[in-house]
Every structure is written in structure tokens, then in C-alpha cells.
Amino acid sequence: MPKSCIPTHTHTFMTLRLYFWRTNSSSSIFPQLTTLNFELDAMIDDVGLGTVANLLGMFIFFLVIAYHYVTADPKYEGN
């Protein structure tokens, strides 16, 4: 492949930043805010999108069942 066809730059599609508190026992006892950066270079494909959609749907379904289980009151008697 000729060198003119090879891209010389990279494009970051998405950056995911995770923030969390971390204590470093050697420096101080107070927690410090730490950041982790993850850079995704490509878009998600159709299989990955389907997997994410199915996992999200199962999680929401579980939340609905958990909500009904927690809020159900067997002692309540309707009119």
C-alpha cells in the first residue's frame, strides 16, 4: 500500500472517564480523586449494539420485578 493511502492521524470516537476516590497510604490518609480514561477508536457494530440492548433490557426487567417485590404489601387489603 502506498504511503499516501495510510492515514497519519487517529480519530477518537468516544472517551470514557471513570472517577473514583482512592487512598494512598504512603502519602496521606485523605482520599484523592483519581481518573481513568478509556478511548474508543471505533464505533460499536451491530452485534455489540444488540448485546448492549439485550443486557439493558434484562437489567430494566429485573429492576421492575425488584420494585414490585419490594413494594408489594401482603397485609394490604383493598376495598
N, CA, C and O atoms as a printed pandas DataFrame, in Angstrom:
     atom_number atom_name residue_name chain_id  residue_number  x_coord  y_coord  z_coord
0              1         N          MET        A               1    0.847   -1.171    0.000
1              2        CA          MET        A               1    0.000    0.000    0.000
2              3         C          MET        A               1    0.895    1.238    0.000
3              4         O          MET        A               1    1.815    1.338    0.812
4              5         N          PRO        A               2    0.635    2.164   -0.892
5              6        CA          PRO        A               2    1.452    3.380   -0.909
6              7         C          PRO        A               2    1.276    4.188    0.377
7              8         O          PRO        A               2    0.222    4.153    1.013
8              9         N          LYS        A               3    2.325    4.912    0.739
9             10        CA          LYS        A               3    2.283    5.683    1.977
10            11         C          LYS        A               3    1.222    6.773    1.958
11            12         O          LYS        A               3    0.760    7.190    3.020
12            13         N          SER        A               4    0.828    7.240    0.796
13            14        CA          SER        A               4   -0.178    8.302    0.738
14            15         C          SER        A               4   -1.562    7.794    1.129
15            16         O          SER        A               4   -2.427    8.591    1.489
16            17         N          CYS        A               5   -1.790    6.467    1.065
17            18        CA          CYS        A               5   -3.091    5.900    1.420
18            19         C          CYS        A               5   -3.205    5.571    2.901
19            20         O          CYS        A               5   -4.308    5.327    3.391
20            21         N          ILE        A               6   -2.101    5.557    3.618
21            22        CA          ILE        A               6   -2.132    5.210    5.033
22            23         C          ILE        A               6   -2.482    6.464    5.831
23            24         O          ILE        A               6   -1.805    7.485    5.701
24            25         N          PRO        A               7   -3.531    6.400    6.654
25            26        CA          PRO        A               7   -3.869    7.588    7.441
26            27         C          PRO        A               7   -2.788    7.879    8.479
27            28         O          PRO        A               7   -2.258    6.969    9.117
28            29         N          THR        A               8   -2.480    9.135    8.630
29            30        CA          THR        A               8   -1.431    9.531    9.567
30            31         C          THR        A               8   -1.989   10.039   10.881
31            32         O          THR        A               8   -1.227   10.322   11.806
32            33         N          HIS        A               9   -3.286   10.159   10.981
33            34        CA          HIS        A               9   -3.888   10.631   12.220
34            35         C          HIS        A               9   -4.891    9.598   12.717
35            36         O          HIS        A               9   -5.410    8.793   11.944
36            37         N          THR        A              10   -5.149    9.633   13.997
37            38        CA          THR        A              10   -6.161    8.747   14.570
38            39         C          THR        A              10   -7.287    9.604   15.114
39            40         O          THR        A              10   -7.055   10.686   15.653
40            41         N          HIS        A              11   -8.470    9.127   14.972
41            42        CA          HIS        A              11   -9.643    9.842   15.445
42            43         C          HIS        A              11  -10.253    9.043   16.589
43            44         O          HIS        A              11  -10.578    7.867   16.426
44            45         N          THR        A              12  -10.405    9.669   17.728
45            46        CA          THR        A              12  -11.014    9.012   18.871
46            47         C          THR        A              12  -12.513    9.181   18.787
47            48         O          THR        A              12  -13.020   10.301   18.734
48            49         N          PHE        A              13  -13.224    8.060   18.774
49            50        CA          PHE        A              13  -14.674    8.090   18.652
50            51         C          PHE        A              13  -15.332    8.489   19.974
51            52         O          PHE        A              13  -16.253    9.306   19.980
52            53         N          MET        A              14  -14.881    7.934   21.070
53            54        CA          MET        A              14  -15.512    8.212   22.359
54            55         C          MET        A              14  -14.477    8.073   23.467
55            56         O          MET        A              14  -13.612    7.199   23.411
56            57         N          THR        A              15  -14.564    8.924   24.457
57            58        CA          THR        A              15  -13.707    8.838   25.629
58            59         C          THR        A              15  -14.584    8.604   26.850
59            60         O          THR        A              15  -15.525    9.356   27.103
60            61         N          LEU        A              16  -14.276    7.572   27.592
61            62        CA          LEU        A              16  -15.000    7.235   28.812
62            63         C          LEU        A              16  -14.109    7.573   29.991
63            64         O          LEU        A              16  -12.985    7.079   30.089
64            65         N          ARG        A              17  -14.607    8.411   30.885
65            66        CA          ARG        A              17  -13.838    8.795   32.064
66            67         C          ARG        A              17  -14.518    8.240   33.310
67            68         O          ARG        A              17  -15.712    8.452   33.522
68            69         N          LEU        A              18  -13.756    7.534   34.124
69            70        CA          LEU        A              18  -14.254    6.996   35.386
70            71         C          LEU        A              18  -13.564    7.729   36.523
71            72         O          LEU        A              18  -12.336    7.795   36.579
72            73         N          TYR        A              19  -14.352    8.270   37.417
73            74        CA          TYR        A              19  -13.827    8.986   38.579
74            75         C          TYR        A              19  -14.081    8.149   39.825
75            76         O          TYR        A              19  -15.176    7.617   40.008
76            77         N          PHE        A              20  -13.077    8.034   40.678
77            78        CA          PHE        A              20  -13.256    7.324   41.942
78            79         C          PHE        A              20  -12.272    7.867   42.967
79            80         O          PHE        A              20  -11.256    8.477   42.631
80            81         N          TRP        A              21  -12.611    7.623   44.229
81            82        CA          TRP        A              21  -11.764    8.075   45.328
82            83         C          TRP        A              21  -10.798    6.956   45.690
83            84         O          TRP        A              21  -11.181    5.791   45.795
84            85         N          ARG        A              22   -9.530    7.337   45.879
85            86        CA          ARG        A              22   -8.504    6.355   46.198
86            87         C          ARG        A              22   -7.641    6.902   47.321
87            88         O          ARG        A              22   -7.283    8.080   47.323
88            89         N          THR        A              23   -7.314    6.054   48.265
89            90        CA          THR        A              23   -6.415    6.466   49.340
90            91         C          THR        A              23   -5.030    5.899   49.065
91            92         O          THR        A              23   -4.870    4.723   48.738
92            93         N          ASN        A              24   -4.055    6.750   49.203
93            94        CA          ASN        A              24   -2.665    6.343   49.049
94            95         C          ASN        A              24   -2.047    6.346   50.438
95            96         O          ASN        A              24   -1.772    7.408   50.996
96            97         N          SER        A              25   -1.829    5.174   50.990
97            98        CA          SER        A              25   -1.421    5.069   52.394
98            99         C          SER        A              25   -0.048    5.676   52.665
99           100         O          SER        A              25    0.250    6.041   53.802
100          101         N          SER        A              26    0.779    5.787   51.648
101          102        CA          SER        A              26    2.123    6.312   51.892
102          103         C          SER        A              26    2.158    7.836   51.972
103          104         O          SER        A              26    3.024    8.391   52.649
104          105         N          SER        A              27    1.225    8.534   51.286
105          106        CA          SER        A              27    1.306    9.991   51.258
106          107         C          SER        A              27    0.376   10.650   52.274
107          108         O          SER        A              27    0.801   11.545   53.005
108          109         N          SER        A              28   -0.886   10.223   52.331
109          110        CA          SER        A              28   -1.800   10.843   53.274
110          111         C          SER        A              28   -2.953    9.882   53.554
111          112         O          SER        A              28   -3.116    8.858   52.892
112          113         N          ILE        A              29   -3.741   10.250   54.555
113          114        CA          ILE        A              29   -4.881    9.409   54.910
114          115         C          ILE        A              29   -6.148    9.855   54.205
115          116         O          ILE        A              29   -7.164    9.162   54.267
116          117         N          PHE        A              30   -6.108   10.998   53.534
117          118        CA          PHE        A              30   -7.287   11.523   52.858
118          119         C          PHE        A              30   -7.378   10.943   51.449
119          120         O          PHE        A              30   -6.361   10.804   50.769
120          121         N          PRO        A              31   -8.573   10.607   51.013
121          122        CA          PRO        A              31   -8.711   10.059   49.652
122          123         C          PRO        A              31   -8.488   11.122   48.589
123          124         O          PRO        A              31   -8.787   12.299   48.789
124          125         N          GLN        A              32   -7.964   10.690   47.469
125          126        CA          GLN        A              32   -7.724   11.583   46.341
126          127         C          GLN        A              32   -8.587   11.138   45.171
127          128         O          GLN        A              32   -8.796    9.944   44.959
128          129         N          LEU        A              33   -9.083   12.106   44.417
129          130        CA          LEU        A              33   -9.892   11.805   43.252
130          131         C          LEU        A              33   -8.979   11.342   42.116
131          132         O          LEU        A              33   -8.053   12.050   41.719
132          133         N          THR        A              34   -9.252   10.159   41.608
133          134        CA          THR        A              34   -8.450    9.573   40.546
134          135         C          THR        A              34   -9.319    9.392   39.308
135          136         O          THR        A              34  -10.505    9.082   39.422
136          137         N          THR        A              35   -8.745    9.580   38.140
137          138        CA          THR        A              35   -9.477    9.473   36.882
138          139         C          THR        A              35   -8.850    8.397   36.005
139          140         O          THR        A              35   -7.630    8.346   35.847
140          141         N          LEU        A              36   -9.692    7.538   35.437
141          142        CA          LEU        A              36   -9.261    6.585   34.430
142          143         C          LEU        A              36   -9.896    6.980   33.110
143          144         O          LEU        A              36  -11.107    7.193   33.046
144          145         N          ASN        A              37   -9.104    7.080   32.062
145          146        CA          ASN        A              37   -9.598    7.440   30.735
146          147         C          ASN        A              37   -9.485    6.239   29.805
147          148         O          ASN        A              37   -8.425    5.624   29.689
148          149         N          PHE        A              38  -10.591    5.916   29.145
149          150        CA          PHE        A              38  -10.610    4.873   28.128
150          151         C          PHE        A              38  -11.036    5.523   26.821
151          152         O          PHE        A              38  -12.074    6.183   26.761
152          153         N          GLU        A              39  -10.244    5.339   25.782
153          154        CA          GLU        A              39  -10.560    5.920   24.482
154          155         C          GLU        A              39  -10.954    4.810   23.510
155          156         O          GLU        A              39  -10.219    3.842   23.316
156          157         N          LEU        A              40  -12.129    4.972   22.904
157          158        CA          LEU        A              40  -12.604    4.015   21.912
158          159         C          LEU        A              40  -12.325    4.574   20.532
159          160         O          LEU        A              40  -12.678    5.716   20.235
160          161         N          ASP        A              41  -11.694    3.777   19.691
161          162        CA          ASP        A              41  -11.285    4.244   18.377
162          163         C          ASP        A              41  -12.295    3.927   17.273
163          164         O          ASP        A              41  -12.167    4.441   16.162
164          165         N          ALA        A              42  -13.286    3.099   17.556
165          166        CA          ALA        A              42  -14.225    2.714   16.503
166          167         C          ALA        A              42  -15.644    2.723   17.051
167          168         O          ALA        A              42  -15.865    2.637   18.259
168          169         N          MET        A              43  -16.585    2.827   16.148
169          170        CA          MET        A              43  -17.990    2.765   16.546
170          171         C          MET        A              43  -18.353    1.333   16.903
171          172         O          MET        A              43  -17.677    0.388   16.496
172          173         N          ILE        A              44  -19.426    1.184   17.665
173          174        CA          ILE        A              44  -19.901   -0.139   18.033
174          175         C          ILE        A              44  -20.594   -0.760   16.820
175          176         O          ILE        A              44  -21.289   -0.072   16.072
176          177         N          ASP        A              45  -20.399   -2.064   16.633
177          178        CA          ASP        A              45  -21.024   -2.713   15.483
178          179         C          ASP        A              45  -22.422   -3.207   15.853
179          180         O          ASP        A              45  -22.870   -3.020   16.985
180          181         N          ASP        A              46  -23.106   -3.833   14.904
181          182        CA          ASP        A              46  -24.493   -4.225   15.132
182          183         C          ASP        A              46  -24.612   -5.344   16.161
183          184         O          ASP        A              46  -25.594   -5.389   16.902
184          185         N          VAL        A              47  -23.646   -6.237   16.223
185          186        CA          VAL        A              47  -23.695   -7.314   17.212
186          187         C          VAL        A              47  -23.495   -6.746   18.618
187          188         O          VAL        A              47  -24.192   -7.139   19.554
188          189         N          GLY        A              48  -22.550   -5.829   18.763
189          190        CA          GLY        A              48  -22.328   -5.201   20.062
190          191         C          GLY        A              48  -23.516   -4.379   20.507
191          192         O          GLY        A              48  -23.865   -4.371   21.687
192          193         N          LEU        A              49  -24.145   -3.682   19.563
193          194        CA          LEU        A              49  -25.329   -2.897   19.893
194          195         C          LEU        A              49  -26.476   -3.791   20.342
195          196         O          LEU        A              49  -27.186   -3.465   21.293
196          197         N          GLY        A              50  -26.657   -4.917   19.657
197          198        CA          GLY        A              50  -27.697   -5.865   20.066
198          199         C          GLY        A              50  -27.431   -6.442   21.441
199          200         O          GLY        A              50  -28.361   -6.620   22.227
200          201         N          THR        A              51  -26.175   -6.736   21.744
201          202        CA          THR        A              51  -25.815   -7.263   23.057
202          203         C          THR        A              51  -26.081   -6.240   24.145
203          204         O          THR        A              51  -26.643   -6.574   25.189
204          205         N          VAL        A              52  -25.684   -4.998   23.912
205          206        CA          VAL        A              52  -25.916   -3.939   24.894
206          207         C          VAL        A              52  -27.410   -3.717   25.096
207          208         O          VAL        A              52  -27.857   -3.529   26.228
208          209         N          ALA        A              53  -28.186   -3.737   24.016
209          210        CA          ALA        A              53  -29.635   -3.545   24.125
210          211         C          ALA        A              53  -30.275   -4.677   24.912
211          212         O          ALA        A              53  -31.151   -4.429   25.741
212          213         N          ASN        A              54  -29.854   -5.920   24.670
213          214        CA          ASN        A              54  -30.411   -7.050   25.416
214          215         C          ASN        A              54  -30.042   -6.997   26.893
215          216         O          ASN        A              54  -30.885   -7.260   27.751
216          217         N          LEU        A              55  -28.796   -6.659   27.196
217          218        CA          LEU        A              55  -28.385   -6.559   28.596
218          219         C          LEU        A              55  -29.125   -5.437   29.312
219          220         O          LEU        A              55  -29.525   -5.591   30.467
220          221         N          LEU        A              56  -29.309   -4.311   28.633
221          222        CA          LEU        A              56  -30.046   -3.202   29.229
222          223         C          LEU        A              56  -31.501   -3.584   29.465
223          224         O          LEU        A              56  -32.071   -3.247   30.503
224          225         N          GLY        A              57  -32.104   -4.283   28.514
225          226        CA          GLY        A              57  -33.482   -4.731   28.673
226          227         C          GLY        A              57  -33.637   -5.704   29.830
227          228         O          GLY        A              57  -34.605   -5.615   30.584
228          229         N          MET        A              58  -32.691   -6.638   29.982
229          230        CA          MET        A              58  -32.759   -7.583   31.103
230          231         C          MET        A              58  -32.585   -6.865   32.431
231          232         O          MET        A              58  -33.252   -7.200   33.410
232          233         N          PHE        A              59  -31.698   -5.881   32.473
233          234        CA          PHE        A              59  -31.484   -5.133   33.705
234          235         C          PHE        A              59  -32.734   -4.344   34.097
235          236         O          PHE        A              59  -33.117   -4.326   35.267
236          237         N          ILE        A              60  -33.364   -3.699   33.127
237          238        CA          ILE        A              60  -34.581   -2.939   33.412
238          239         C          ILE        A              60  -35.703   -3.878   33.851
239          240         O          ILE        A              60  -36.455   -3.550   34.769
240          241         N          PHE        A              61  -35.827   -5.040   33.208
241          242        CA          PHE        A              61  -36.830   -6.026   33.590
242          243         C          PHE        A              61  -36.599   -6.479   35.031
243          244         O          PHE        A              61  -37.546   -6.603   35.807
244          245         N          PHE        A              62  -35.333   -6.725   35.386
245          246        CA          PHE        A              62  -35.012   -7.102   36.758
246          247         C          PHE        A              62  -35.381   -5.987   37.742
247          248         O          PHE        A              62  -35.893   -6.267   38.825
248          249         N          LEU        A              63  -35.125   -4.726   37.373
249          250        CA          LEU        A              63  -35.485   -3.614   38.251
250          251         C          LEU        A              63  -36.988   -3.524   38.462
251          252         O          LEU        A              63  -37.440   -3.233   39.569
252          253         N          VAL        A              64  -37.768   -3.772   37.411
253          254        CA          VAL        A              64  -39.230   -3.741   37.542
254          255         C          VAL        A              64  -39.698   -4.846   38.475
255          256         O          VAL        A              64  -40.545   -4.604   39.335
256          257         N          ILE        A              65  -39.167   -6.049   38.326
257          258        CA          ILE        A              65  -39.546   -7.157   39.205
258          259         C          ILE        A              65  -39.125   -6.862   40.638
259          260         O          ILE        A              65  -39.891   -7.119   41.567
260          261         N          ALA        A              66  -37.927   -6.330   40.835
261          262        CA          ALA        A              66  -37.461   -5.995   42.181
262          263         C          ALA        A              66  -38.331   -4.904   42.800
263          264         O          ALA        A              66  -38.627   -4.954   43.994
264          265         N          TYR        A              67  -38.741   -3.923   42.004
265          266        CA          TYR        A              67  -39.601   -2.858   42.509
266          267         C          TYR        A              67  -40.940   -3.432   42.977
267          268         O          TYR        A              67  -41.413   -3.088   44.061
268          269         N          HIS        A              68  -41.547   -4.294   42.179
269          270        CA          HIS        A              68  -42.829   -4.880   42.566
270          271         C          HIS        A              68  -42.686   -5.806   43.763
271          272         O          HIS        A              68  -43.591   -5.886   44.593
272          273         N          TYR        A              69  -41.577   -6.495   43.864
273          274        CA          TYR        A              69  -41.353   -7.366   45.010
274          275         C          TYR        A              69  -41.196   -6.549   46.286
275          276         O          TYR        A              69  -41.729   -6.927   47.329
276          277         N          VAL        A              70  -40.476   -5.444   46.218
277          278        CA          VAL        A              70  -40.234   -4.615   47.408
278          279         C          VAL        A              70  -41.491   -3.860   47.814
279          280         O          VAL        A              70  -41.782   -3.740   49.004
280          281         N          THR        A              71  -42.239   -3.349   46.844
281          282        CA          THR        A              71  -43.402   -2.520   47.183
282          283         C          THR        A              71  -44.660   -3.334   47.448
283          284         O          THR        A              71  -45.659   -2.776   47.901
284          285         N          ALA        A              72  -44.641   -4.636   47.178
285          286        CA          ALA        A              72  -45.830   -5.450   47.444
286          287         C          ALA        A              72  -46.022   -5.575   48.951
287          288         O          ALA        A              72  -45.090   -5.892   49.690
288          289         N          ASP        A              73  -47.259   -5.316   49.388
289          290        CA          ASP        A              73  -47.577   -5.395   50.806
290          291         C          ASP        A              73  -48.666   -6.451   50.997
291          292         O          ASP        A              73  -49.830   -6.197   50.689
292          293         N          PRO        A              74  -48.302   -7.629   51.501
293          294        CA          PRO        A              74  -49.322   -8.693   51.640
294          295         C          PRO        A              74  -50.370   -8.373   52.698
295          296         O          PRO        A              74  -51.437   -8.987   52.701
296          297         N          LYS        A              75  -50.096   -7.430   53.598
297          298        CA          LYS        A              75  -51.064   -7.092   54.638
298          299         C          LYS        A              75  -52.127   -6.112   54.148
299          300         O          LYS        A              75  -53.140   -5.909   54.818
300          301         N          TYR        A              76  -51.904   -5.514   52.998
301          302        CA          TYR        A              76  -52.844   -4.535   52.487
302          303         C          TYR        A              76  -54.060   -5.229   51.911
303          304         O          TYR        A              76  -53.937   -6.177   51.136
304          305         N          GLU        A              77  -55.240   -4.751   52.294
305          306        CA          GLU        A              77  -56.478   -5.305   51.742
306          307         C          GLU        A              77  -57.234   -4.175   51.074
307          308         O          GLU        A              77  -57.561   -3.172   51.709
308          309         N          GLY        A              78  -57.508   -4.339   49.809
309          310        CA          GLY        A              78  -58.225   -3.309   49.063
310          311         C          GLY        A              78  -59.706   -3.305   49.407
311          312         O          GLY        A              78  -60.188   -4.190   50.114
312          313         N          ASN        A              79  -60.423   -2.313   48.909
313          314        CA          ASN        A              79  -61.857   -2.208   49.197
314          315         C          ASN        A              79  -62.610   -3.259   48.459
315          316         O          ASN        A              79  -63.834   -3.335   48.571
